[in-house]
Amino acid sequence: MEYVRIFDTTMRDGEQTPGVSFTPEEKLEIATQLDKLGVDAIEAGFPSATRGEEKALKDLLNAGLKAEICVLTRALKSDIDVALSCDVSSIHTFISTSKIQMKHALNMTPEQVLESTVNSVQYIKNHGVTCEFSPMDATRTRFGFLRQVCKAAEEAGADRINVPDTVGIMAPQKMEKLIRDLKAVVKTDLSVHCHNDFGLAVANSLAGVVGGATQVHVAVNGLGERAGNASLEEVVMGLHMIYKKKTGINARLLYSTSKLVSRLSGVLVQPNKAIVGENAFAHESGIHTRGVTSKPLTFEPFRPEIVGRRRRLSAGKLAGRHGIKAELEESGIHPTDVHLKEIVNRVKELGDKGKLVTDADLSAIARTVMGEVAEERIIELTDFAATTGIRVIPTASVKLLLGGKEYIAAETGVGPVDAAIKAIQKITDQLADVRLTEYRLEALTGGSDAVAEVIIKVEDKEGNVVSARGAREDIVMASVEAMINGINRILQKRGRIRK
């Protein structure tokens, strides 16, 4: 199988996402995860930008990572000198080559651009450092000049030549042809760097590989300027599953890597995003759930476990008997055909009213229909208090009953809800070790005595995901109730699976 290098630019181009800024410590955490994931190169940043960039780079270089640590510089001696002062072993240097950018961004002639290309590549190579060269805005550059610049970079000693689709205007067929045409001119390994302005970054990246590129620039979760870069997880799985190419990526770590970057960047992953979105392996439609419960490949292109995920069946107005039955049986509930028919009818009624049916709701409906209203609760809330104010740090204390023994914990947070959830987790971490993955207010009735309905999703380290709700006049109490319900559901689900 042909090997394709994965060049990750999450910490450089990904950090150019509006509102995203990583600290040196966060960059080290991300880089360590990327190294475990198996990327070939990590673009660590732009060291001439800030002192913090320099510090982050030096921390990474001293971390003993296996991946190539690369930095970005303009084709300027001053930029390159800053990078060299950090003792880097790989530099990615770039200069604009399209007519519009040469005129309006650089105010340089084509001859000056050629001269800067040769000088910067030679200067990097004279210091014994790996050099990757990018003609920025390559896809809007006149091909005759692009060919001339790439040939000049090759003759100056560039180790790789990267072709950026800087404003994302390529179509896959054109990208494939461009790479093929460049390969006829230069023998140096070619790479592609595609932006997602028209939603084609992944398609163009894969087309570039078909055309002969041996490396792809990607970012976790597709982070990047404007509409972002080619998504690492989508490119990798496309290469593995569709094009039968080999990479160094351990696909089982894709989901955990996505979650880490989402948490540190503050950019949420859309639920229906391929590979790592929460709904990527979730099924509600009756036709789909019937298929995946009997033969998963009927409605899934590959097993979710390949990318560190688990299949999830969702109850809703489109749900069918097979999906609801499978979900209930996973929780240890085994309805008769008569009971199942009534459960499905009640779920559909809730769905028609626009209600989200959580795992806890489904269990409650089933037990009511089957005459088992009481449900085993492993954790019970026995007392709770919270304080907040203008000059008061939000604090919450909880008292929980576990196995007949009471436990008390107190925590502070950004608000009383955050503090309360942290206090609960402080007690239950060793037993359940769950984290809150989604929190929202589903409905509020009118008036000062409004009922708040809180819906949450929690996930444990084994990948079990459940949803639960709490409804109280007090939002904090509703949140606590929902969290306790969620933890109980996780523990029940985990126990059933292990049995």
Secondary structure, 3 states (H helix, E strand, C coil): CCECEEEECCCCCHHHCCCCCCCHHHHHHHHHHHHHHCCCEEEEECCCCCHHHHHHHHHHHCCCCCCEEEEEEECCHHHHHHHHHCCCCEEEEEEECCHHHHHHHHCCCHHHHHHHHHHHHHHHHHCCCEEEEEEECHHHCCHHHHHHHHHHHHHHCCCEEEEEECCCCCCHHHHHHHHHHHHCCCCCEEEEEEECCCCCHHHHHHHHHHHCCCEEEEEHHHCCCCCCECEHHHHHHHHHHHCCCECCCCHHHHHHHHHHHHHHHCCCCCCCCCCCCCCCCEECCHHHHHHHHHCHHHCCCCCHHHHCCCCEECCCCCCCHHHHHHHHHHCCCCCCHHHHHHHHHHHHHHHHCCCCCCHHHHHHHHHHHCCCCCCCCCEEEEEEEEECCCCCCCEEEEEEEECCEEEEEEEECCCHHHHHHHHHHHHHCCCCCEEEEEEEEEEECCCCCCCEEEEEEEEECCCCEEEEEEEECCHHHHHHHHHHHHHHHHHHHHHHHHC
